[in-house]
Amino acid sequence: MNEFDPVELKRIRWRSRRGLLELDLVLTKFLAQHFDSLTPAELDAYRRLLDLPDTDFLDVVNGKAEIDDPELAGIVEILRGL
């Protein structure tokens, strides 16, 4: 993680706060357990997931919707395991 600007990492953490409680709980756990050990590719994938609307993001995390992008699969798998 030392390749990243600390300010940018704080922005990503801030963007992880969501309006849906269920999603917010999963992301809070993810941040506590996995965020600091993400690779650059995983961090990029996570940033891309944060661009999803809350309801779509929650559907992906809950397995109600699939993501067609294989680059996002690893992060989605981690989130689903929480």
Chimera marker file (.cmm) of the C-alpha trace (Angstrom):
<marker_set name="trace">
<marker id="1" x="0.000" y="0.000" z="0.000" r="1" g="1" b="0" radius="0.5"/>
<marker id="2" x="2.992" y="2.307" z="0.317" r="1" g="1" b="0" radius="0.5"/>
<marker id="3" x="2.706" y="3.140" z="-3.407" r="1" g="1" b="0" radius="0.5"/>
<marker id="4" x="-0.425" y="5.151" z="-2.753" r="1" g="1" b="0" radius="0.5"/>
<marker id="5" x="-0.917" y="8.681" z="-1.617" r="1" g="1" b="0" radius="0.5"/>
<marker id="6" x="-2.238" y="8.633" z="1.968" r="1" g="1" b="0" radius="0.5"/>
<marker id="7" x="-4.758" y="11.330" z="1.063" r="1" g="1" b="0" radius="0.5"/>
<marker id="8" x="-6.127" y="9.175" z="-1.763" r="1" g="1" b="0" radius="0.5"/>
<marker id="9" x="-6.433" y="6.203" z="0.592" r="1" g="1" b="0" radius="0.5"/>
<marker id="10" x="-8.435" y="8.377" z="2.997" r="1" g="1" b="0" radius="0.5"/>
<marker id="11" x="-10.695" y="9.418" z="0.115" r="1" g="1" b="0" radius="0.5"/>
<marker id="12" x="-11.319" y="5.788" z="-0.770" r="1" g="1" b="0" radius="0.5"/>
<marker id="13" x="-12.159" y="5.014" z="2.853" r="1" g="1" b="0" radius="0.5"/>
<marker id="14" x="-14.544" y="7.968" z="2.907" r="1" g="1" b="0" radius="0.5"/>
<marker id="15" x="-16.212" y="6.827" z="-0.337" r="1" g="1" b="0" radius="0.5"/>
<marker id="16" x="-16.730" y="3.445" z="1.326" r="1" g="1" b="0" radius="0.5"/>
<marker id="17" x="-19.341" y="4.978" z="3.610" r="1" g="1" b="0" radius="0.5"/>
<marker id="18" x="-22.646" y="4.115" z="2.010" r="1" g="1" b="0" radius="0.5"/>
<marker id="19" x="-26.298" y="4.986" z="2.455" r="1" g="1" b="0" radius="0.5"/>
<marker id="20" x="-27.498" y="1.412" z="2.870" r="1" g="1" b="0" radius="0.5"/>
<marker id="21" x="-26.803" y="0.016" z="6.319" r="1" g="1" b="0" radius="0.5"/>
<marker id="22" x="-26.313" y="-3.543" z="5.046" r="1" g="1" b="0" radius="0.5"/>
<marker id="23" x="-23.691" y="-2.407" z="2.546" r="1" g="1" b="0" radius="0.5"/>
<marker id="24" x="-22.058" y="-0.065" z="5.027" r="1" g="1" b="0" radius="0.5"/>
<marker id="25" x="-21.624" y="-2.929" z="7.524" r="1" g="1" b="0" radius="0.5"/>
<marker id="26" x="-19.934" y="-5.169" z="4.941" r="1" g="1" b="0" radius="0.5"/>
<marker id="27" x="-17.631" y="-2.402" z="3.739" r="1" g="1" b="0" radius="0.5"/>
<marker id="28" x="-16.694" y="-1.425" z="7.295" r="1" g="1" b="0" radius="0.5"/>
<marker id="29" x="-15.654" y="-5.015" z="7.966" r="1" g="1" b="0" radius="0.5"/>
<marker id="30" x="-13.783" y="-5.147" z="4.639" r="1" g="1" b="0" radius="0.5"/>
<marker id="31" x="-11.875" y="-1.968" z="5.455" r="1" g="1" b="0" radius="0.5"/>
<marker id="32" x="-10.893" y="-3.291" z="8.873" r="1" g="1" b="0" radius="0.5"/>
<marker id="33" x="-9.785" y="-6.725" z="7.681" r="1" g="1" b="0" radius="0.5"/>
<marker id="34" x="-8.537" y="-6.358" z="4.100" r="1" g="1" b="0" radius="0.5"/>
<marker id="35" x="-8.046" y="-2.771" z="2.926" r="1" g="1" b="0" radius="0.5"/>
<marker id="36" x="-4.488" y="-2.269" z="4.157" r="1" g="1" b="0" radius="0.5"/>
<marker id="37" x="-3.261" y="-5.416" z="2.390" r="1" g="1" b="0" radius="0.5"/>
<marker id="38" x="-4.786" y="-4.793" z="-1.042" r="1" g="1" b="0" radius="0.5"/>
<marker id="39" x="-2.535" y="-4.974" z="-4.064" r="1" g="1" b="0" radius="0.5"/>
<marker id="40" x="-2.599" y="-2.061" z="-6.520" r="1" g="1" b="0" radius="0.5"/>
<marker id="41" x="-4.836" y="-4.085" z="-8.880" r="1" g="1" b="0" radius="0.5"/>
<marker id="42" x="-7.221" y="-4.967" z="-6.041" r="1" g="1" b="0" radius="0.5"/>
<marker id="43" x="-7.368" y="-1.356" z="-4.894" r="1" g="1" b="0" radius="0.5"/>
<marker id="44" x="-8.198" y="-0.274" z="-8.432" r="1" g="1" b="0" radius="0.5"/>
<marker id="45" x="-10.936" y="-2.922" z="-8.627" r="1" g="1" b="0" radius="0.5"/>
<marker id="46" x="-12.354" y="-1.778" z="-5.289" r="1" g="1" b="0" radius="0.5"/>
<marker id="47" x="-12.397" y="1.835" z="-6.484" r="1" g="1" b="0" radius="0.5"/>
<marker id="48" x="-14.340" y="0.743" z="-9.548" r="1" g="1" b="0" radius="0.5"/>
<marker id="49" x="-16.879" y="-1.100" z="-7.386" r="1" g="1" b="0" radius="0.5"/>
<marker id="50" x="-17.373" y="2.064" z="-5.355" r="1" g="1" b="0" radius="0.5"/>
<marker id="51" x="-18.674" y="3.733" z="-8.521" r="1" g="1" b="0" radius="0.5"/>
<marker id="52" x="-21.725" y="1.441" z="-8.474" r="1" g="1" b="0" radius="0.5"/>
<marker id="53" x="-24.979" y="2.778" z="-7.055" r="1" g="1" b="0" radius="0.5"/>
<marker id="54" x="-25.620" y="1.447" z="-3.552" r="1" g="1" b="0" radius="0.5"/>
<marker id="55" x="-28.450" y="-0.895" z="-4.540" r="1" g="1" b="0" radius="0.5"/>
<marker id="56" x="-26.446" y="-2.422" z="-7.400" r="1" g="1" b="0" radius="0.5"/>
<marker id="57" x="-23.370" y="-2.753" z="-5.192" r="1" g="1" b="0" radius="0.5"/>
<marker id="58" x="-25.407" y="-4.495" z="-2.486" r="1" g="1" b="0" radius="0.5"/>
<marker id="59" x="-26.914" y="-6.882" z="-5.054" r="1" g="1" b="0" radius="0.5"/>
<marker id="60" x="-23.410" y="-7.813" z="-6.204" r="1" g="1" b="0" radius="0.5"/>
<marker id="61" x="-22.182" y="-8.322" z="-2.637" r="1" g="1" b="0" radius="0.5"/>
<marker id="62" x="-25.238" y="-10.444" z="-1.776" r="1" g="1" b="0" radius="0.5"/>
<marker id="63" x="-24.864" y="-12.572" z="-4.903" r="1" g="1" b="0" radius="0.5"/>
<marker id="64" x="-28.149" y="-11.379" z="-6.398" r="1" g="1" b="0" radius="0.5"/>
<marker id="65" x="-26.262" y="-9.870" z="-9.346" r="1" g="1" b="0" radius="0.5"/>
<marker id="66" x="-23.055" y="-10.843" z="-11.073" r="1" g="1" b="0" radius="0.5"/>
<marker id="67" x="-20.247" y="-8.651" z="-12.343" r="1" g="1" b="0" radius="0.5"/>
<marker id="68" x="-19.073" y="-9.438" z="-15.870" r="1" g="1" b="0" radius="0.5"/>
<marker id="69" x="-15.643" y="-7.915" z="-15.290" r="1" g="1" b="0" radius="0.5"/>
<marker id="70" x="-13.104" y="-10.591" z="-14.231" r="1" g="1" b="0" radius="0.5"/>
<marker id="71" x="-10.842" y="-7.908" z="-12.725" r="1" g="1" b="0" radius="0.5"/>
<marker id="72" x="-13.502" y="-7.238" z="-10.079" r="1" g="1" b="0" radius="0.5"/>
<marker id="73" x="-14.091" y="-10.898" z="-9.221" r="1" g="1" b="0" radius="0.5"/>
<marker id="74" x="-11.424" y="-11.113" z="-6.506" r="1" g="1" b="0" radius="0.5"/>
<marker id="75" x="-12.760" y="-8.161" z="-4.528" r="1" g="1" b="0" radius="0.5"/>
<marker id="76" x="-16.337" y="-9.338" z="-4.969" r="1" g="1" b="0" radius="0.5"/>
<marker id="77" x="-15.331" y="-12.762" z="-3.630" r="1" g="1" b="0" radius="0.5"/>
<marker id="78" x="-13.747" y="-11.173" z="-0.551" r="1" g="1" b="0" radius="0.5"/>
<marker id="79" x="-16.828" y="-9.009" z="0.047" r="1" g="1" b="0" radius="0.5"/>
<marker id="80" x="-19.159" y="-11.980" z="-0.294" r="1" g="1" b="0" radius="0.5"/>
<marker id="81" x="-17.131" y="-13.902" z="2.247" r="1" g="1" b="0" radius="0.5"/>
<marker id="82" x="-17.579" y="-11.303" z="4.977" r="1" g="1" b="0" radius="0.5"/>
<link id1="1" id2="2" r="1" g="1" b="0" radius="0.2"/>
<link id1="2" id2="3" r="1" g="1" b="0" radius="0.2"/>
<link id1="3" id2="4" r="1" g="1" b="0" radius="0.2"/>
<link id1="4" id2="5" r="1" g="1" b="0" radius="0.2"/>
<link id1="5" id2="6" r="1" g="1" b="0" radius="0.2"/>
<link id1="6" id2="7" r="1" g="1" b="0" radius="0.2"/>
<link id1="7" id2="8" r="1" g="1" b="0" radius="0.2"/>
<link id1="8" id2="9" r="1" g="1" b="0" radius="0.2"/>
<link id1="9" id2="10" r="1" g="1" b="0" radius="0.2"/>
<link id1="10" id2="11" r="1" g="1" b="0" radius="0.2"/>
<link id1="11" id2="12" r="1" g="1" b="0" radius="0.2"/>
<link id1="12" id2="13" r="1" g="1" b="0" radius="0.2"/>
<link id1="13" id2="14" r="1" g="1" b="0" radius="0.2"/>
<link id1="14" id2="15" r="1" g="1" b="0" radius="0.2"/>
<link id1="15" id2="16" r="1" g="1" b="0" radius="0.2"/>
<link id1="16" id2="17" r="1" g="1" b="0" radius="0.2"/>
<link id1="17" id2="18" r="1" g="1" b="0" radius="0.2"/>
<link id1="18" id2="19" r="1" g="1" b="0" radius="0.2"/>
<link id1="19" id2="20" r="1" g="1" b="0" radius="0.2"/>
<link id1="20" id2="21" r="1" g="1" b="0" radius="0.2"/>
<link id1="21" id2="22" r="1" g="1" b="0" radius="0.2"/>
<link id1="22" id2="23" r="1" g="1" b="0" radius="0.2"/>
<link id1="23" id2="24" r="1" g="1" b="0" radius="0.2"/>
<link id1="24" id2="25" r="1" g="1" b="0" radius="0.2"/>
<link id1="25" id2="26" r="1" g="1" b="0" radius="0.2"/>
<link id1="26" id2="27" r="1" g="1" b="0" radius="0.2"/>
<link id1="27" id2="28" r="1" g="1" b="0" radius="0.2"/>
<link id1="28" id2="29" r="1" g="1" b="0" radius="0.2"/>
<link id1="29" id2="30" r="1" g="1" b="0" radius="0.2"/>
<link id1="30" id2="31" r="1" g="1" b="0" radius="0.2"/>
<link id1="31" id2="32" r="1" g="1" b="0" radius="0.2"/>
<link id1="32" id2="33" r="1" g="1" b="0" radius="0.2"/>
<link id1="33" id2="34" r="1" g="1" b="0" radius="0.2"/>
<link id1="34" id2="35" r="1" g="1" b="0" radius="0.2"/>
<link id1="35" id2="36" r="1" g="1" b="0" radius="0.2"/>
<link id1="36" id2="37" r="1" g="1" b="0" radius="0.2"/>
<link id1="37" id2="38" r="1" g="1" b="0" radius="0.2"/>
<link id1="38" id2="39" r="1" g="1" b="0" radius="0.2"/>
<link id1="39" id2="40" r="1" g="1" b="0" radius="0.2"/>
<link id1="40" id2="41" r="1" g="1" b="0" radius="0.2"/>
<link id1="41" id2="42" r="1" g="1" b="0" radius="0.2"/>
<link id1="42" id2="43" r="1" g="1" b="0" radius="0.2"/>
<link id1="43" id2="44" r="1" g="1" b="0" radius="0.2"/>
<link id1="44" id2="45" r="1" g="1" b="0" radius="0.2"/>
<link id1="45" id2="46" r="1" g="1" b="0" radius="0.2"/>
<link id1="46" id2="47" r="1" g="1" b="0" radius="0.2"/>
<link id1="47" id2="48" r="1" g="1" b="0" radius="0.2"/>
<link id1="48" id2="49" r="1" g="1" b="0" radius="0.2"/>
<link id1="49" id2="50" r="1" g="1" b="0" radius="0.2"/>
<link id1="50" id2="51" r="1" g="1" b="0" radius="0.2"/>
<link id1="51" id2="52" r="1" g="1" b="0" radius="0.2"/>
<link id1="52" id2="53" r="1" g="1" b="0" radius="0.2"/>
<link id1="53" id2="54" r="1" g="1" b="0" radius="0.2"/>
<link id1="54" id2="55" r="1" g="1" b="0" radius="0.2"/>
<link id1="55" id2="56" r="1" g="1" b="0" radius="0.2"/>
<link id1="56" id2="57" r="1" g="1" b="0" radius="0.2"/>
<link id1="57" id2="58" r="1" g="1" b="0" radius="0.2"/>
<link id1="58" id2="59" r="1" g="1" b="0" radius="0.2"/>
<link id1="59" id2="60" r="1" g="1" b="0" radius="0.2"/>
<link id1="60" id2="61" r="1" g="1" b="0" radius="0.2"/>
<link id1="61" id2="62" r="1" g="1" b="0" radius="0.2"/>
<link id1="62" id2="63" r="1" g="1" b="0" radius="0.2"/>
<link id1="63" id2="64" r="1" g="1" b="0" radius="0.2"/>
<link id1="64" id2="65" r="1" g="1" b="0" radius="0.2"/>
<link id1="65" id2="66" r="1" g="1" b="0" radius="0.2"/>
<link id1="66" id2="67" r="1" g="1" b="0" radius="0.2"/>
<link id1="67" id2="68" r="1" g="1" b="0" radius="0.2"/>
<link id1="68" id2="69" r="1" g="1" b="0" radius="0.2"/>
<link id1="69" id2="70" r="1" g="1" b="0" radius="0.2"/>
<link id1="70" id2="71" r="1" g="1" b="0" radius="0.2"/>
<link id1="71" id2="72" r="1" g="1" b="0" radius="0.2"/>
<link id1="72" id2="73" r="1" g="1" b="0" radius="0.2"/>
<link id1="73" id2="74" r="1" g="1" b="0" radius="0.2"/>
<link id1="74" id2="75" r="1" g="1" b="0" radius="0.2"/>
<link id1="75" id2="76" r="1" g="1" b="0" radius="0.2"/>
<link id1="76" id2="77" r="1" g="1" b="0" radius="0.2"/>
<link id1="77" id2="78" r="1" g="1" b="0" radius="0.2"/>
<link id1="78" id2="79" r="1" g="1" b="0" radius="0.2"/>
<link id1="79" id2="80" r="1" g="1" b="0" radius="0.2"/>
<link id1="80" id2="81" r="1" g="1" b="0" radius="0.2"/>
<link id1="81" id2="82" r="1" g="1" b="0" radius="0.2"/>
</marker_set>
